[in-house]
């Protein structure tokens, strides 16, 4: 995710609520510096299940439309 943030490919980052404080801080700082939206949502198990994968601590969304829809759903 950090490499894709630097390349400006990511439109939204979702970090699990049970991520470590350091992970959350690093992701928040990187997203702030690259002006990318960040939301803290769901547990690592829920994020992994939503993707059909093992547990995930953070997820990067690259599609602008999908990121926009997820933002509106999370912010409701």
N, C-alpha and C positions, 0 to 999 in steps of 0.2 A: 504494500500500500504506500509506503513512504517513497519508493521509486516512482510510482505512478503519480503521486502528489506533485513531485518535482517536475514531472513531464506535463503537468496540468491535464491529466486524463480523468481524474476522479472528480465527480460532481457532488458526492455526499459520502460521508464516513459515519458509520454506525458503530459505537463501542458498547460492549456489554456492560450491564450495571455491576456485574461481579468481576470486572477487569481490575487489575492491580492499579494502585494509585499512580505508579510511575507510568504505566501504559497509557492511562487516561490523560496524564499530564503531557506526555510526549505527543500524543495524537492531537490534543487540544492546541498545543503550541504550534505544531506543523500546520494544522488546518487554519489557524488564525493568520499565520504568516503567508499562506498561499490563498487566503480568502475563500476557503472551502467550508461548506456547511457541515457541522458535526452534531450528532444527536447521541445521547446515551439512552439505550433502550433495550429491554429484554436481557435475559441471562445468556451466558455463553452457550448453554444447551439449546435454548430457544432459537438463537441465531443460527446455530448449526443445523437444527431441525428444519428451519425455514429454507435453508439452502440444500437440504438433502445430504448433508455431510456431517462429519464429526463436529465436536464443539468448536466454535469460533469466538474469539475475543473481539475482533473487529472485522468490519466488512466495508469494502469500498465499492460504491456504485458508479459506473462509468456512463451509463445512459442518462442523458439530461432529462428526458420525459419521465422515466421511471423514478429518478431521484426526486423530481418535483412532486410526483404523486405520493411517494413515500413520506416526504417532508410534510405534506398536507395531512396525511393520515396520522403521522406521529404527533403532530402539533394539535390535533383536535382535542 
